[in-house]
Amino acid sequence: MFSTILFPEWEMHEKPGASKMPECFTDLNLDQIIEPLLREKLNRGLGRFFYTPLEDIETVLFRQSVMRDLENKELRTAVSAFSEAMILLWEEAEQLRATLTAKTTYENDFLSRGQMLELTERYCSLIDELSSVLGKFAPASEGMKGFFAYLSDYAVSREFNELRGNISALRERFDKVRFCMLIKGDTIKIRKYEGQERLADSVEPLFERFICEGLPKYKRHFPETPSSRSVEAELLGMVAELFPELFGDLNAFCMKYLNYENDTVLLFAREVRFYLSWLEYTDKVADEGLYFCYPELSMTADGLYDLDFYDLALASIIGKKTVPNDFELREGERILVITGPNQGGKTTFTRSFGQVHWLASLGLRVQGSRARLLLFDHILTHFEKEEDLVNLSGKLQDDLIRLKAIMDIGTSRSIFLINEIFTSTTLADALDLSGLMMDSLKETGCPAIIVTFLDELASRGSDVVSMVSLMKDTVSEERSFKIVRRDPDGRAHAMQIATLHNLTYEQIKRRLAN
C-alpha cells in the first residue's frame, strides 16, 4: 500500500535523517545549490532528504524512476499545481484550526467557521481535479503508480464522499438563507426576509436603456477576504441568531472535520516537492545545453566514470561558458592525482566529483551524459583553509590534525577529496607526508582525488591515475579548464613558484606594458 513518494517502504521514511547541513557541503559548493531550494516556502521541511544520502541501491532506483515520470511536462504541471495548492491550503487550515480551538481569540466566530467550510470545499475540488487528470497518464515508477492507485481509491471512499456530501448539503442550505439588513446612521439591524421587494428588481430595468454594446465594463470584483472583519463577524453572529439550527450544524461540521485532510495525500503534496524543485533547478541548466543523466550506482569503486560532468553551482551562474570534463576509474584504479597550473579548474573538477556522488546518492539526476558512481558511506574532504590563529597551531599541524580526523572515519566505500595539502612545508617534507597519506588511502581501498603541485605523486603505483589541467597554448598561458588523463608535464611546481614571485609570462608581460 502506498505511504510515501520518497521511499519504497514506510519504515525507511521513519528512520531519522540529518537535521543540519553536512560538513562537506561547503567544500563541494553544495550549499550554494541546496540551500536556496530549501529557503523557498513550498520546500520547507525537505532539508533532511537533501542532507541524508541513501544506503541502498533499491531506494535510489525508486527515486530515479519517480523523477523520470515527472519529466513528463504535462504530468509535472498537474502534480506541481496540486502540490502548491494543497500546501497553501494546509497552511490556511492550520491558522484556522488554531483560531477555532482557542478560547480567548476574538476571531473564534462564524466567519472563521465559514472559511473552514470553504477550505474543505477547495480541498475536495483539488482531489477531484487531480484524480481525473491522472487517468490520462501511465506512470512507470512504483511510486507514482502507487500514489495514483491510492488517490483513486480515496476519491471514491466512504470517508471522502461523506465529507463532500456534508459540504454540499450545508452549501445548499446556506444558498437558501435570506435576511434583511436595516442600516440607519451607525446602527444595523438584522431580521428575517419576509417577501420584501428586492431593490435590484426595480433599479436594473430603470437603467437598461443606458446599456450599449462596446462600452467599458465597470463591474467591480469584491474579494472574499473581509475588508472589515470585526464588523462582518458581528453581523454574521446576528444572522446566526435568526438561523440557529443551520449555524449549529456549521459549528458541528467544523468540529467534526477540524482535521479534514488525508495525511497520506498531504504528505505526498509536501514530499513530491523534493523532485519538483530539483527538476525546476536543473531544467534551467539543461536549457543551456548541459547534460544530466540518471547514473548507475555501484557498491564498489571498480569501473566508476562520469562523462561530460561539471560543477552545478558554477554552471547555474555561467551557463553555456561551463567546460564539462570526464573521469574514469578502471578496474583496480582508485586514486586520481590532478596536477597543472593554478586556476586551471582542478578544484572545480574535484568539487564536481563530490557533487555528482552526493546528488546520485539522493536518487536525483546528476551532471553528465552517462555515469557509473559509488554509493558511498562518507564523502570526506580536506580543502585548503586559512591558518587558524586562535588555536596557535601552525598550518602544517592543522593539516595533519584534519587529515587524521577524516582518515579515522574512512572505509573502502568512502570518497576522499584532498585539495592542495602540505603547501606550507618544504618540497621534500611535502613529498614524504603525501606519500604516507597515499599509502594509507591505498590500504583503505577507497576512491580518492588528490589535487597537488607534486608531479611525483602521479606515478605511485598502478592504482593511481594521473590527470592534468591543460593550457590553451604555451604562450598566453590561458587556461582551457579541460582536465585529461595523461602524465604530468613537470611544470606544476615550477608554475606555482613562478606565480608566487610574479614571474609567469602574463605577469611579466603586464609589468613591461606598464
Residue, then its C-alpha position, 0 to 999 in steps of 0.5 A: m500500500f502506498s505511504t510515501i513518494l520518497f521511499p519504497e517502504w514506510e519504515m525507511h521514511e521513519k528512520p531519522g535523517a540529518s537535521k543540519m547541513p553536512e560538513c562537506f557541503t561547503d567544500l563541494n559548493l553544495d550549499q550554494i545549490i541546496e540551500p536556496l531550494l530549501r529557503e523557498k516556502l513550498n520546500r520547507g521541511l525537505g532539508r533532511f532528504f537533501y542532507t541524508p544520502l541513501e544506503d541502498i541501491e533499491t531506494v535510489l532506483f525508486r527515486q530515479s524512476v519517480m523523477r523520470d515520470l515527472e519529466n513528463k511536462e504535462l504530468r509535472t504541471a498537474v502534480s506541481a499545481f496540486s502540490e502548491a495548492m494543497i500546501l497553501l491550503w494546509e497552511e490556511a487550515e492550520q491558522l484556522r484550526a488554531t483560531l477555532t480551538a482557542k478560547t480567548t481569540y476574538e476571531n473564534d466566530f462564524l466567519s472563521r467557521g465559514q472559511m473552514l467550510e470553504l477550505t474543505e470545499r477547495y480541498c475536495s475540488l483539488i482531489d477531484e481535479l487531480s484524480s481525473v487528470l491522472g487517468k490520462f497518464a501511465p506512470a512507470s515508477e512504483g511510486m507514482k503508480g502507487f500514489f495514483a492507485y491510492l488517490s483513486d481509491y480515496a476519491v471514491s471512499r466512504e470517508f471522502n464522499e461523506l465529507r463532500g456530501n456534508i459540504s454540499a448539503l450545508r452549501e445548499r442550505f446556506d444558498k437558501v438563507r435570506f435576511c434583511m439588513l436595516i442600516k440607519g446612521d451607525t446602527i444595523k439591524i438584522r431580521k428575517y426576509e419576509g417577501q420584501e421587494r428586492l431593490a435590484d428588481s426595480v433599479e436594473p430595468l430603470f437603467e437598461r436603456f443606458i446599456c450599449e454594446g462596446l462600452p467599458k465594463y465597470k463591474r467591480h470584483f469584491p474579494e472574499t477576504p473581509s475588508s472589515r472583519s470585526v464588523e462582518a463577524e458581528l453581523l454574521g453572529m446576528v444572522a446566526e441568531l435568526f438561523p440557529e439550527l443551520f449555524g449549529d450544524l456549521n459549528a458541528f461540521c467544523m468540529k467534526y472535520l477540524n482535521y479534514e485532510n488525508d495525511t497520506v495525500l498531504l504528505f505526498a503534496r509536501e514530499v513530491r516537492f523534493y523532485l519538483s524543485w530539483l527538476e525546476y533547478t536543473d531544467k534551467v541548466a539543461d536549457e543551456g545545453l548541459y547534460f544530466c543523466y540518471p547514473e548507475l550506482s555501484m557498491t564498489a569503486d571498480g569501473l566508476y566514470d562520469l562523462d561530460f560532468y561539471d560543477l552545478a553551482l558554477a554552471s547555474i551562474i555561467g551557463k553555456k561558458t561551463v567546460p564539462n570534463d570526464f573521469e574514469l576509474r578502471e578496474g583496480e584504479r582508485i586514486l586520481v592525482i590532478t596536477g597543472p597550473n593554478q586556476g586551471g579548474k582542478t578544484t572545480f573538477t574535484r568539487s564536481f566529483g563530490q557533487v555528482h556522488w552526493l546528488a546520485s546518492l539522493g536518487l536525483r539526476v546528476q551532471g553528465s551524459r552517462a555515469r557509473l558512481l559509488l554509493f558511498d558511506h562518507i564523502l570526506t574532504h580536506f580543502e585548503k583553509e586559512e591558518d587558524l590563529v586562535n588555536l596557535s597551531g601552525k598550518l602544517q599541524d592543522d593539516l595533519i590534525r584534519l587529515k587524521a580526523i577524516m582518515d579515522i572515519g574512512t572505509s573502502r566505500s568512502i570518497f576522499l577529496i584532498n585539495e592542495i595539502f602540505t603547501s606550507t612545508t618544504l618540497a621534500d617534507a611535502l613529498d614524504l607526508s603525501g606519500l604516507m597519506m597515499d599509502s594509507l588511502k591505498e590500504t583503505g581501498c577507497p576512491a580518492i582525488i588528490v589535487t597537488f603541485l607534486d608531479e611525483l605523486a602521479s606515478r605511485g603505483s598502478d592504482v593511481v591515475s594521473m590527470v592534468s589541467l591543460m593550457k590553451d597554448t604555451v604562450s598566453e598561458e590561458r587556461s582551457f579548464k579541460i582536465v585529461r588523463r595523461d602524465p604530468d608535464g613537470r611544470a606544476h611546481a615550477m608554475q606555482i613558484a613562478t606565480l608566487h614571485n610574479l614571474t609567469y609570462e602574463q605577469i611579466k608581460r603586464r609589468l613591461a606594458n606598464 
